[in-house]
Amino acid sequence: MLEKKVYNDTTHKFDFSKQRVTDMKSCRRIRLPQPTDTDTEVVLANLLERVKEVTNNYLDSKCDKKDVPKEGNLLKTEKEGMRSLQTKTKKSEIVVQATNKSKRLAVCSMESYNSTMQPHATDTVVS
């Protein structure tokens, strides 16, 4: 238990990095609610079983063995576009990367990408 002790008696210092969030009394994630009356507990147990049943039915009917949906949400043209981008990326014809501000995807040719990254790829060492 000493490895989780926040206050060190010899150095007289606090070190909160030794303590986990779940060790704190105020952590809400580990507090279980008090049981309610029997009728409410039965309703909650039935609700939980119904949710499990509906989830399993969906996984069995709409998903493959790895629980990946069988049908995607992309149109045929969008799927072809994705395959085209993946092929060009594997052949190193283009680079797909996230933009700085919006974090959306941007597509660049390799020449454009290399010229843009050239100032960052110098051999300068900062000490």
N, C-alpha and C positions, 0 to 999 in steps of 0.2 A: 504494500500500500504506500510505501515511501516514494515510489516512483511517480505517484499521482499527487503527492503532497505539494501544495502551492507555495507554502511558506517554508523557507529553509532556515532552521534555527541557528546554524553555525554562521552563515553569511548574512543573516537578517534581511533577506531579499525575497520578493515575490516572483514566481515564475509560473504564469498561467498557461504556458505552452505545454506543461505536463498534464494538464487536466483536459479531459474530453468534454464535449458539450453535454453528452448524455450523463455525465457525472454530476452535473449541476442540478440543484433542487428545483430551479425555476424552468428547467427544460420541459416544455409541454409535450414533446414527442413521446415521452416515455410514461406519461401519466394515463392510466386507464380510467375510463369513467366508472363511477359507482353503479352497481346493478340497479335497475329500476324494478318495477313490479313485474310479476310473472307474465302477465298478458303482453306487456310491451316487449319483454325479452323473447317471447315466442314469436311475435310479429317480426322482430329484427332477425331472428334465426331463420324464419321462413323467407324473408326478403333476401338474405344472404344466399340461401340455397337456390332461390329463383334466379338471382344474378349469375351464379355459377352455371346453372343449367342453360340459360340463354347464351352465355358466353361460349360454352362448350358446343352448343348447337351451331352458333355462328362459325366457330373455328372448323367444325366438321363439314359444314356445307359450303363455306365460302373460301376456305384457306387450304393450302397444301400441307404436307407432313411437317414442314418447318414453320407452320403458322404464318406464312406469307400469303397475302390475298391473291387468289387466282386471277382475278380481274383487276387491271390497273385503272388509274384515273386519267390516263393520257389518251389522246386521240391517235389514230394511226399515223398521221403526219408528224405528230409530236414524238412518237416512238422512233420513227425513221430519223428525225432530226437528232435525237439523243444518240442513236447508234452511229450516225455520221460523225458527231462530235467526239464520241469515244474512240472511233477508228482513227480520226485525224490526230487525236491526242496521243494514242499509242504509237503512231508513226512519227511523232514529234513534229508535226506540221503546224500545230497551234498549241497555245497554252490557255487553259481555262482557270481563272483565279478570282477570288473575291476582291471587290473594290474596297478602298480604304474607308470611306464614309458610310456608304449605304449597305455594305457587306453583300451586295448583289453580285452575280457572276458577270465577268467580262471575258471576252474572247480576243486574244491577240495572236498575230502571226509570230513565229519564232524570231524573225528578224526584228520586229518591233519590240518584242519582249527583251531580247538581248541588248538592243540599243538603249532601252529604258533602264535596264539593270546595270549597265556598264559603269556608271558612277559609283554604284554600291559594291562593285566587285573588284575594286582596286586593291593592291597589295599593301595599302597603308595600315600600319599597326598603331593602335592607340594604346598608350600605357597609362 
